Amino acid sequence: MFPARFQPVLFAFIMSGFMAFLMSGILTFINLGWFTGFFAAWLKAYLYAHACAFPLVFIFAPLSRKLSSKLTRQP
């Protein structure tokens, strides 16, 4: 287990991992279709996508939280 202070970093890593995995697979299929070597192409796209997505999620998560808080009613 990790100390609580690492929660924002772990959240960004996990969220960006899920999103990059799904989006890279969908976009690889849309752009190239199903072909021999699809999974290797997907993995390559995923590695690039996650390398970009992780710092972006880490940077924009606080802004997203503030914006969503302002757009919703508080009880």
Backbone as a chain_set.jsonl record, in Angstrom:
{"seq": "MFPARFQPVLFAFIMSGFMAFLMSGILTFINLGWFTGFFAAWLKAYLYAHACAFPLVFIFAPLSRKLSSKLTRQP", "coords": {"N": [[0.828, -1.179, 0.0], [0.335, 2.298, -0.587], [1.357, 5.451, 0.82], [-1.057, 7.947, 1.842], [-0.515, 10.429, 0.72], [0.251, 9.987, -1.87], [-2.018, 9.599, -3.316], [-3.222, 11.45, -5.28], [-1.394, 11.219, -7.433], [-1.442, 8.462, -7.978], [-4.153, 8.207, -8.671], [-4.203, 9.771, -11.047], [-2.435, 8.252, -12.613], [-3.729, 5.733, -12.818], [-6.289, 6.446, -13.877], [-5.531, 7.692, -16.297], [-4.312, 5.518, -17.464], [-6.446, 3.675, -17.896], [-8.097, 5.227, -19.619], [-6.326, 5.81, -21.773], [-5.777, 3.222, -22.664], [-8.31, 2.261, -23.543], [-9.114, 4.276, -25.415], [-6.958, 4.29, -27.246], [-7.178, 1.738, -28.317], [-9.74, 1.823, -29.523], [-9.374, 3.933, -31.38], [-7.244, 2.944, -32.893], [-8.502, 0.775, -34.112], [-10.539, 2.139, -35.563], [-9.009, 3.708, -37.331], [-7.312, 1.859, -38.649], [-8.595, -0.56, -38.91], [-9.388, -4.11, -38.528], [-6.634, -6.191, -38.451], [-3.817, -8.357, -39.15], [-1.554, -8.286, -36.587], [-2.771, -6.336, -35.16], [-2.995, -6.127, -32.325], [-0.365, -5.616, -31.539], [0.049, -3.127, -32.733], [-1.888, -1.701, -31.344], [-0.867, -1.868, -28.72], [1.498, -0.388, -29.016], [0.421, 2.125, -29.678], [-0.984, 2.554, -27.32], [1.091, 2.8, -25.404], [2.33, 5.207, -26.192], [0.094, 6.9, -25.924], [-0.511, 6.703, -23.177], [1.78, 7.761, -22.065], [1.463, 10.412, -22.763], [-1.083, 10.992, -21.702], [-0.946, 10.618, -18.885], [0.608, 12.784, -17.586], [-1.066, 14.872, -18.41], [-3.612, 14.292, -17.288], [-2.875, 14.443, -14.606], [-2.2, 17.145, -14.415], [-4.583, 18.481, -15.223], [-6.628, 17.487, -13.593], [-7.147, 18.842, -11.055], [-8.231, 21.284, -12.01], [-10.448, 20.317, -13.393], [-11.924, 19.245, -11.261], [-12.536, 21.616, -9.819], [-14.045, 23.042, -11.745], [-16.193, 21.239, -12.227], [-17.302, 21.272, -9.693], [-18.204, 23.892, -9.506], [-20.192, 23.818, -11.429], [-22.155, 22.26, -10.418], [-24.799, 21.836, -8.018], [-24.419, 22.404, -4.584], [-25.248, 20.548, -1.676]], "CA": [[0.0, 0.0, 0.0], [1.044, 3.569, -0.681], [0.874, 6.494, 1.741], [-2.172, 8.743, 1.322], [-0.041, 11.594, -0.042], [0.423, 9.595, -3.264], [-3.325, 9.366, -3.934], [-3.437, 12.176, -6.542], [-0.534, 10.666, -8.483], [-1.997, 7.146, -8.329], [-5.402, 8.443, -9.387], [-3.868, 10.211, -12.396], [-1.819, 7.136, -13.336], [-4.752, 4.712, -13.095], [-7.294, 7.004, -14.784], [-4.927, 7.867, -17.616], [-4.084, 4.178, -18.01], [-7.722, 3.174, -18.424], [-8.533, 6.029, -20.764], [-5.4, 5.618, -22.884], [-5.963, 1.861, -23.164], [-9.56, 2.169, -24.299], [-9.13, 5.185, -26.564], [-5.986, 3.857, -28.255], [-7.754, 0.57, -29.003], [-10.841, 2.274, -30.379], [-8.857, 4.723, -32.5], [-6.465, 2.051, -33.764], [-9.467, 0.042, -34.926], [-11.201, 3.061, -36.496], [-8.077, 4.163, -38.361], [-6.638, 0.79, -39.397], [-9.427, -1.75, -39.037], [-8.847, -5.33, -37.929], [-5.589, -6.736, -39.318], [-2.796, -9.121, -38.467], [-0.686, -7.355, -35.885], [-3.594, -5.295, -34.536], [-2.691, -5.96, -30.903], [0.953, -4.977, -31.42], [-0.166, -1.711, -33.059], [-2.642, -1.143, -30.223], [0.05, -1.715, -27.596], [2.383, 0.742, -29.319], [-0.391, 3.337, -29.544], [-1.285, 2.709, -25.899], [2.267, 3.296, -24.69], [2.442, 6.636, -26.506], [-1.069, 7.605, -25.37], [-0.404, 6.785, -21.722], [2.871, 8.693, -21.777], [0.895, 11.762, -22.891], [-2.271, 11.155, -20.872], [-0.655, 10.672, -17.456], [0.853, 14.145, -17.087], [-2.213, 15.733, -18.68], [-4.616, 14.043, -16.253], [-2.326, 14.954, -13.357], [-2.256, 18.606, -14.472], [-5.927, 19.01, -15.395], [-7.59, 16.968, -12.613], [-7.624, 19.877, -10.126], [-9.079, 22.213, -12.746], [-11.71, 19.616, -13.653], [-12.67, 19.185, -9.998], [-13.067, 22.953, -9.537], [-15.08, 23.357, -12.726], [-17.381, 20.425, -11.976], [-17.885, 21.736, -8.446], [-18.938, 25.129, -9.809], [-21.321, 23.521, -12.313], [-23.156, 21.447, -9.713], [-25.33, 22.416, -6.785], [-23.939, 21.776, -3.344], [-26.369, 20.38, -0.732]], "C": [[0.879, 1.252, 0.0], [0.525, 4.542, 0.376], [-0.184, 7.366, 1.053], [-1.708, 9.922, 0.475], [0.163, 11.275, -1.529], [-0.902, 9.404, -4.004], [-3.539, 10.157, -5.215], [-2.614, 11.624, -7.706], [-1.06, 9.301, -8.932], [-3.305, 7.276, -9.095], [-5.114, 8.817, -10.836], [-3.291, 9.071, -13.223], [-2.854, 6.099, -13.748], [-5.783, 5.234, -14.088], [-6.723, 7.16, -16.192], [-4.646, 6.515, -18.268], [-5.336, 3.585, -18.621], [-8.133, 3.918, -19.695], [-7.627, 5.823, -21.977], [-5.571, 4.234, -23.501], [-7.197, 1.763, -24.051], [-9.54, 3.037, -25.558], [-8.128, 4.763, -27.638], [-6.502, 2.64, -29.009], [-8.853, 0.96, -29.966], [-10.308, 3.014, -31.6], [-7.965, 3.905, -33.432], [-7.409, 1.282, -34.669], [-10.145, 0.939, -35.965], [-10.263, 3.423, -37.651], [-7.51, 3.043, -39.229], [-7.494, -0.437, -39.641], [-8.759, -2.942, -38.367], [-7.839, -5.925, -38.896], [-4.636, -7.571, -38.486], [-1.823, -8.129, -37.846], [-1.435, -6.231, -35.196], [-3.18, -5.057, -33.087], [-1.323, -5.327, -30.672], [0.838, -3.48, -31.713], [-0.9, -1.011, -31.928], [-1.716, -0.894, -29.031], [0.989, -0.528, -27.815], [1.632, 2.065, -29.149], [-0.7, 3.613, -28.072], [-0.099, 3.295, -25.129], [2.491, 4.783, -24.949], [1.313, 7.439, -25.845], [-0.946, 7.759, -23.857], [0.713, 7.742, -21.314], [2.399, 10.151, -21.881], [-0.226, 11.99, -21.888], [-1.952, 11.32, -19.39], [-0.333, 12.086, -16.98], [-0.325, 15.086, -17.324], [-3.314, 15.543, -17.645], [-4.142, 14.627, -14.928], [-2.435, 16.477, -13.3], [-3.695, 19.116, -14.449], [-6.96, 18.475, -14.404], [-8.044, 18.042, -11.624], [-8.553, 20.894, -10.799], [-10.446, 21.582, -13.03], [-12.563, 19.522, -12.398], [-13.304, 20.533, -9.665], [-14.216, 23.297, -10.471], [-16.343, 22.543, -12.472], [-18.06, 20.821, -10.674], [-18.705, 23.01, -8.661], [-20.186, 24.872, -10.653], [-22.411, 22.668, -11.647], [-23.601, 22.17, -8.442], [-24.783, 21.655, -5.601], [-25.109, 21.676, -2.375], [-26.261, 21.309, 0.467]], "O": [[1.998, 1.257, 0.513], [-0.636, 4.455, 0.777], [-0.192, 7.497, -0.171], [-2.443, 10.37, -0.406], [0.239, 12.186, -2.353], [-0.905, 9.081, -5.192], [-4.013, 9.573, -6.189], [-3.094, 11.572, -8.838], [-1.115, 9.018, -10.128], [-3.542, 6.543, -10.055], [-5.709, 8.251, -11.754], [-3.618, 8.932, -14.401], [-2.859, 5.639, -14.89], [-6.119, 4.538, -15.046], [-7.375, 6.794, -17.17], [-4.734, 6.385, -19.489], [-5.301, 3.053, -19.731], [-8.471, 3.307, -20.709], [-8.12, 5.676, -23.096], [-5.516, 4.087, -24.722], [-7.135, 1.248, -25.167], [-9.909, 2.578, -26.639], [-8.426, 4.87, -28.827], [-6.284, 2.523, -30.215], [-8.892, 0.48, -31.099], [-10.737, 2.755, -32.724], [-7.939, 4.153, -34.637], [-7.149, 1.147, -35.865], [-10.305, 0.54, -37.118], [-10.677, 3.441, -38.81], [-7.255, 3.25, -40.416], [-7.161, -1.268, -40.486], [-7.715, -2.813, -37.728], [-8.169, -6.143, -40.062], [-4.649, -7.5, -37.257], [-1.328, -7.231, -38.527], [-0.825, -5.282, -34.703], [-3.029, -3.91, -32.666], [-1.141, -4.58, -29.71], [1.451, -2.661, -31.029], [-0.585, 0.129, -31.586], [-1.773, 0.166, -28.406], [1.24, 0.245, -26.89], [2.15, 3.008, -28.55], [-0.681, 4.762, -27.631], [-0.275, 4.185, -24.297], [2.806, 5.534, -24.026], [1.542, 8.51, -25.283], [-1.242, 8.824, -23.314], [0.589, 8.454, -20.317], [2.892, 11.017, -21.158], [-0.314, 13.061, -21.288], [-2.623, 12.09, -18.702], [-0.965, 12.551, -16.031], [-0.559, 15.997, -16.53], [-3.89, 16.522, -17.169], [-4.927, 15.24, -14.206], [-2.733, 17.036, -12.244], [-4.001, 20.074, -13.739], [-8.083, 18.977, -14.382], [-9.245, 18.146, -11.372], [-9.55, 21.311, -10.21], [-11.476, 22.247, -12.918], [-13.78, 19.696, -12.455], [-14.47, 20.593, -9.275], [-15.251, 23.793, -10.026], [-17.446, 23.089, -12.498], [-19.282, 20.714, -10.564], [-19.771, 23.179, -8.068], [-21.142, 25.646, -10.586], [-23.452, 22.396, -12.245], [-22.879, 22.994, -7.881], [-24.695, 20.428, -5.612], [-25.89, 22.621, -2.258], [-27.124, 21.287, 1.344]]}, "num_chains": 1, "name": "protein.A"}
